[in-house]
Amino acid sequence: MKIPILDSIGLKSAQSAFFDPAVIAVLSSALIAPYIVPRITGISDQLPILRTHASIASGLAGVIVFGLAGSIKMPQLLRSVVIGIAGAFILTALIPIYNSVSGVKP
C-alpha cells in the first residue's frame, strides 16, 4: 500500500515504520519492560547496598542491559527490544532526579 505522505518523509511503506528499530525499542519499553523490570528489580533488592539505593540499582541494571545489547550478536529486532528494556531501566533511574530538580512531588 503506497501512502504519499510517507514517501515524502522517506518511508517507502507503512510497514517499514513499524519495523524501524527505534519504534520497536520504544514499543518494547512501554509494552515488554513492565513485565521484566520488576523481576530484575526484585533480584537487585536482595543485595543490601542496592536495596537502599533503588535508582542507582536501576541505572546500573540499565547500563548492564545496554552492554548486553551491544556485545552479544543477535538479530536487529531482538536488539531493539533489549535496548527498549534498558531504556526503561534508565528512565526509572532518572525519575527521582527529575522530580527533585523540577520540584514535583511523587
C-alpha positions in Angstrom: 0.0 0.0 0.0 1.5 3.3 -1.1 0.8 6.4 1.1 2.1 9.6 -0.5 2.8 11.4 2.8 5.0 8.5 3.9 7.0 8.7 0.7 7.7 12.4 1.3 9.3 11.7 4.7 11.4 8.8 3.5 9.3 5.8 4.4 8.5 3.5 1.4 5.6 1.8 3.1 3.7 2.0 6.3 5.2 -1.4 7.3 8.7 0.0 7.3 7.7 2.5 10.0 6.6 -0.3 12.4 9.8 -2.4 11.9 12.1 0.6 12.4 14.5 -0.3 15.3 13.7 2.9 17.2 10.0 2.3 17.1 10.5 -1.3 18.3 12.7 0.0 21.1 10.1 2.5 22.3 7.3 -0.1 22.0 9.2 -2.6 24.0 10.0 -0.1 26.7 6.2 0.5 27.0 4.9 -3.0 26.5 7.5 -5.5 27.5 9.6 -3.7 30.1 6.8 -3.5 32.7 7.0 -7.3 33.0 10.8 -7.6 33.0 11.8 -4.6 35.1 10.1 -5.7 38.4 11.7 -9.1 38.1 15.2 -7.7 37.8 14.5 -5.1 40.4 13.4 -7.9 42.8 16.8 -9.5 42.2 18.7 -6.3 42.9 16.6 -5.7 46.1 18.2 -8.8 47.5 21.6 -7.0 47.7 21.8 -4.8 50.8 23.6 -1.9 49.2 21.3 -1.8 46.2 18.1 -2.2 48.3 18.7 1.2 49.9 19.6 2.9 46.6 16.9 1.9 44.1 17.7 4.5 41.5 21.4 3.5 41.4 20.4 -0.1 41.1 18.0 0.7 38.3 20.6 2.8 36.5 23.2 0.0 36.9 20.8 -2.6 35.5 20.1 -0.3 32.5 23.9 0.1 31.8 24.4 -3.7 32.1 21.4 -4.4 29.7 22.7 -1.8 27.2 26.1 -3.5 27.4 24.5 -6.9 26.7 22.7 -5.4 23.7 26.0 -4.2 22.2 28.2 -7.2 23.0 26.0 -10.1 22.1 25.4 -10.9 18.5 21.6 -11.0 18.0 19.0 -10.1 15.3 18.2 -6.4 15.0 14.6 -7.0 16.2 15.8 -8.6 19.4 18.5 -6.0 19.9 15.8 -3.2 19.6 13.7 -4.9 22.3 16.7 -5.2 24.6 17.6 -1.6 24.1 14.0 -0.6 24.9 14.1 -2.5 28.1 17.4 -0.9 29.0 15.9 2.5 28.3 13.1 1.7 30.7 15.7 1.0 33.4 17.5 4.2 32.7 14.2 6.2 32.8 13.3 4.6 36.1 16.7 5.7 37.5 16.3 9.3 36.3 12.7 9.9 37.5 13.8 10.6 41.2 16.4 13.0 39.9 13.9 14.8 37.6 11.4 15.0 40.5 13.9 16.6 42.8 15.1 19.1 40.2 11.6 20.1 39.0 10.0 20.2 42.4 7.4 17.6 41.5 6.3 15.5 44.5 5.5 11.9 43.6 
